[in-house]
Amino acid sequence: MITASPLHSMTGFGRGEAAGPDGRRFRVEMRTVNHRFAEVVCRLPRDYAQAPVEEGLRSLVLSEVKRGRVEVLLAADSHGTPEGTVSVDTDLARAYHKGLKELAEALGVGAYTPDPALVASLPGVLAARQPEVDVEAEWPLIAAAARQALDGVLAMRAAEGAALRSDLQSKLDELAAVADAIAVREPLARAEFGQRLRRRLDEWLSPGEVDPARLAQEVAILVERSAIDEELVRLGSHAAQFRAALAAGGEVGRRCDFIIQECNRELNTIGSKAQDAAITAAVVTGKGLVEKLREQVQNLQ
């Protein structure tokens, strides 16, 4: 038996952490929000802002996330990693010291008192060197933390997707009830429209001015033009397609968004053709439901 894929929303959050035996520790946080396409933004520490890390994280995220903007934040703790070193250019320091001494004598400010802090602050005297990061060796830890964070994101998106499916189905039921009410009212509204039209024509036209058969034919044509049965059929078809998409699951956000646009188009046509206050009121209710459906669909992957 084929099992339907779950629905996923486009909002979620996840956090992961992984540590090595030498004390290296990596934390990854992922946040996802709505976006028309799939977009991954990585915020990495300076030492890890390299193509292999960013490409690896992007590849991991895009293997699971097909729609939405994903922000990936990586934090690295240096516990257990080699400390940086500072080198001193003593020759340059002596040269600065000699130059400062000669300057003091030339300015006549008295004997120059050596100031190591001043000399150390001059360019080139001290040079800090950080140990190079072996990204390739640390990638498995980064990937493990990222996988844990991504699993959290997917779990939240799936939970929200299930809630969205329930809410969308409920609103589709309400829309179906509106369509049924319009369908029940439609033949009565059409008959009443024809009667009103005939009464007005009788008031406006003198007896014998128009052939009764021709008048009846023209009235029938006008009444037929106000018919909305085709629009109701298409509206029902769109709603059925929407339900089928929800039942199938998977990446249905764009498809459902298109179907909602078509539902709105049919309701607009019904509203413009109907010559009945009750149908017009039902159309307003239906368009309100379609708008709520559209807002929720924007959250679907």
For each residue, the residues with C-beta under 8 A, 3 or more apart:
1:
2:
3:
4: 247 248 249
5: 248 249 250
6: 158 161 162 249
7: 158 161 162 164 165 246 249 250 252 300 301
8: 154 157 158 160 161 300 301
9: 12 157 160 161 164 299 300 301
10: 32 33 34 35 67 68 157 253 299 300 301
11: 32 33 34 68 156 157 160 299
12: 9 30 31 32 152 153 154 155 156 157 160
13: 29 30 31 32 152 153 156
14: 29 30 148 149 150 151 152 153 154 155 156
15: 27 28 29 30 148 149 152
16: 27 28 29 144 145 146 147 148 149 150 151 152
17: 25 26 27 28 145 148
18: 25 26 141 142 144 145 148
19: 23 24 25 26 141
20: 23 24 25 80 138 141
21:
22: 80 81
23: 19 20 77 79 80 81
24: 19 20 76 77 78 79 80 81 138 141
25: 17 18 19 20 76 77 79
26: 17 18 19 74 75 76 77 138 141 142 145
27: 15 16 17 74 75 77 145
28: 15 16 17 72 73 74 75 142 145 146 148 149
29: 13 14 15 16 72 73 75 149
30: 12 13 14 15 61 70 71 72 73 146 149 150 152 153
31: 12 13 70 71 73 153
32: 10 11 12 13 65 68 69 70 71 153 157
33: 10 11 68 69
34: 10 11 68 69 298 299
35: 10 38 39 67 68 69
36: 67
37: 67
38: 35 62 65 66 67 68 70
39: 35 68 69 70
40: 57 58 61 62 65 69 70 72
41: 69 70 71 72
42: 53 54 57 58 72 74
43: 71 72 73 74
44: 48 49 53 54 74
45: 48 49 74 75 76
46: 49
47: 76 130 133
48: 44 45 53 74 76 133 135 142
49: 44 45 46 53 54
50: 53 54 135
51: 54 55
52: 55 56 135 136 139
53: 42 44 48 49 50 56 57 74 135 139 142
54: 42 44 49 50 51 57 58
55: 51 52 58 59
56: 52 53 59 60 139 142 143
57: 40 42 53 54 60 61 72 74 142 146
58: 40 42 54 55 61 62
59: 55 56 62 63
60: 56 57 63 64 143 146 147 150
61: 30 40 57 58 64 65 70 72 146 150
62: 38 40 58 59 65 66
63: 59 60
64: 60 61 150 154
65: 32 38 40 61 62 68 70 150 153 154 301
66: 38 62 251 301
67: 10 35 36 37 38 251 253 254 301
68: 10 11 32 33 34 35 38 39 65 301
69: 32 33 34 35 39 40 41
70: 30 31 32 38 39 40 41 61 65 153
71: 30 31 32 41 43
72: 28 29 30 40 41 42 43 57 61 146 149
73: 28 29 30 31 43
74: 26 27 28 42 43 44 45 48 53 57 142 145 146
75: 26 27 28 29 45
76: 24 25 26 45 47 48
77: 23 24 25 26 27
78: 24 81
79: 23 24 25
80: 20 22 23 24
81: 22 23 24 78 131
82: 131
83: 131
84: 128 129 130 131
85: 128 129
86: 126 127 128 129
87: 126 127 129
88: 93 125 126
89: 92 93 124 125 126 127
90: 93 94
91: 94 95
92: 89 95 96 124 125
93: 88 89 90 96 97 119 120 122 125
94: 90 91 97 98
95: 91 92 98 99
96: 92 93 99 100 119 122 125
97: 93 94 100 101 114 119
98: 94 95 101 102
99: 95 96 102 103
100: 96 97 103 104 112 118 119
101: 97 98 104 105 112
102: 98 99 105 106
103: 99 100 106 107 112
104: 100 101 107 109 110 111 112
105: 101 102 108 112
106: 102 103
107: 103 104
108: 105
109: 104
110: 104
111: 104
112: 100 101 103 104 105
113:
114: 97 119
115: 118 119
116: 119 120
117: 120 121
118: 100 115 121 122
119: 93 96 97 100 114 115 116 122 125
120: 93 116 117 125 126
121: 117 118 125
122: 93 96 118 119 125
123:
124: 89 92 127
125: 88 89 92 93 96 119 120 121 122
126: 86 87 88 89 120
127: 86 87 89 124
128: 84 85 86
129: 84 85 86 87
130: 47 84
131: 81 82 83 84
132:
133: 47 48 138
134: 137 138
135: 48 50 52 53 138 139
136: 52 139
137: 134
138: 20 24 26 133 134 135 141 142
139: 52 53 56 135 136 142 143
140: 143 144
141: 18 19 20 24 26 138 144 145
142: 18 26 28 48 53 56 57 74 138 139 145 146
143: 56 60 139 140 146 147
144: 16 18 140 141 147 148
145: 16 17 18 26 27 28 74 141 142 148 149
146: 16 28 30 57 60 61 72 74 142 143 149 150
147: 16 60 143 144 150 151
148: 14 15 16 17 18 28 144 145 151 152
149: 14 15 16 28 29 30 72 145 146 152 153
150: 14 16 30 60 61 64 65 146 147 153 154
151: 14 16 147 148 154 155
152: 12 13 14 15 16 30 148 149 155 156
153: 12 13 14 30 31 32 65 70 149 150 156 157
154: 8 12 14 64 65 150 151 157 158
155: 12 14 151 152 158 159
156: 11 12 13 14 152 153 159 160
157: 8 9 10 11 12 32 153 154 160 161 301
158: 6 7 8 154 155 161 162
159: 155 156 162 163
160: 8 9 11 12 156 157 163 164 299
161: 6 7 8 9 157 158 164 165 300 301
162: 6 7 158 159 165 166
163: 159 160 166 167
164: 7 9 160 161 167 168 296 299 300
165: 7 161 162 168 169 246 249
166: 162 163 169 170
167: 163 164 170 171 296
168: 164 165 171 172 242 246 256 293 296 297
169: 165 166 172 173 243 246
170: 166 167 173 174
171: 167 168 174 175 289 292 293 296
172: 168 169 175 176 239 242 243 293
173: 169 170 176 177
174: 170 171 177 178 289
175: 171 172 178 179 239 263 286 289 290 293
176: 172 173 179 180 236 239
177: 173 174 180 181
178: 174 175 181 182 282 285 286 289
179: 175 176 182 183 232 235 236 239 286
180: 176 177 183 184
181: 177 178 184 185 282
182: 178 179 185 186 228 232 270 274 279 282 283 286
183: 179 180 186 229 232
184: 180 181 188
185: 181 182 188 189 276 278 279 282
186: 182 183 189 190 227 228 229 232 274 279
187: 190 191
188: 184 185 191 192
189: 185 186 192 193 274 275 276 278 279
190: 186 187 193 194 223 226 227
191: 187 188 194 195
192: 188 189 195 196 276
193: 189 190 196 197 223 226 275 276
194: 190 191 197 198 219 220 223
195: 191 192 198 199
196: 192 193 199 200
197: 193 194 200 201 219 222 223
198: 194 195 201 202 215 219
199: 195 196 202 203
200: 196 197 203 204
201: 197 198 204 205 210 215 219
202: 198 199 205
203: 199 200
204: 200 201
205: 201 202 209 210 215
206: 209
207:
208:
209: 205 206
210: 201 205 214 215
211: 214 215
212: 215 216
213: 216 217
214: 210 211 217 218
215: 198 201 205 210 211 212 218 219
216: 212 213 219 220
217: 213 214 220 221
218: 214 215 221 222
219: 194 197 198 201 215 216 222 223
220: 194 216 217 223 224
221: 217 218 224 225
222: 197 218 219 225 226
223: 190 193 194 197 219 220 226 227
224: 220 221 227
225: 221 222 273
226: 190 193 222 223 273 274 275
227: 186 190 223 224 230 273
228: 182 186 231 232 269 270 273 274 279
229: 183 186 232 233
230: 227 233 234
231: 228 234 235 266 269 270 273
232: 179 182 183 186 228 229 235 236 266 270
233: 229 230 236 237
234: 230 231 237 238 262 266
235: 179 231 232 238 239 263 266 267 270
236: 176 179 232 233 239 240
237: 233 234 240 241
238: 234 235 241 242 259 262 263 266
239: 172 175 176 179 235 236 242 243 263
240: 236 237 243 244
241: 237 238 244 245 259
242: 168 172 238 239 245 246 256 259 260 263 293
243: 169 172 239 240 246 247
244: 240 241 247 248
245: 241 242 248 252 255 256 259
246: 7 165 168 169 242 243 249 252 256
247: 4 243 244
248: 4 5 244 245 252
249: 4 5 6 7 165 246 252
250: 5 7
251: 66 67 254 301
252: 7 245 246 248 249 255 256 300 301
253: 10 67 256 257 297 298 299 300 301
254: 67 251 257 258
255: 245 252 258 259
256: 168 242 245 246 252 253 259 260 297 300
257: 253 254 260 261 294 297 298
258: 254 255 261 262
259: 238 241 242 245 255 256 262 263
260: 242 256 257 263 264 290 293 294 297
261: 257 258 264 265
262: 234 238 258 259 265 266
263: 175 235 238 239 242 259 260 266 267 290 293
264: 260 261 267 268 287 290 294
265: 261 262 268 269
266: 231 232 234 235 238 262 263 269 270
267: 235 263 264 270 271 283 286 287 290
268: 264 265 271 272 287
269: 228 231 265 266 272 273
270: 182 228 231 232 235 266 267 273 274 279 283
271: 267 268 274 279 280 283 284 287
272: 268 269
273: 225 226 227 228 231 269 270
274: 182 186 189 226 228 270 271 279 280 283
275: 189 193 226
276: 185 189 192 193 279 280
277: 280 281
278: 185 189 281 282
279: 182 185 186 189 228 270 271 274 276 282 283
280: 271 274 276 277 283 284
281: 277 278 284 285
282: 178 181 182 185 278 279 285 286
283: 182 267 270 271 274 279 280 286 287
284: 271 280 281 287 288
285: 178 281 282 288 289
286: 175 178 179 182 267 282 283 289 290
287: 264 267 268 271 283 284 290 291
288: 284 285 291 292
289: 171 174 175 178 285 286 292 293
290: 175 260 263 264 267 286 287 293 294
291: 287 288 294 295
292: 171 288 289 295 296
293: 168 171 172 175 242 260 263 289 290 296 297
294: 257 260 264 290 291 297 298
295: 291 292 298
296: 164 167 168 171 292 293 299 300
297: 168 253 256 257 260 293 294 300
298: 34 253 257 294 295
299: 9 10 11 34 160 164 253 296
300: 7 8 9 10 161 164 252 253 256 296 297
301: 7 8 9 10 65 66 67 68 157 161 251 252 253
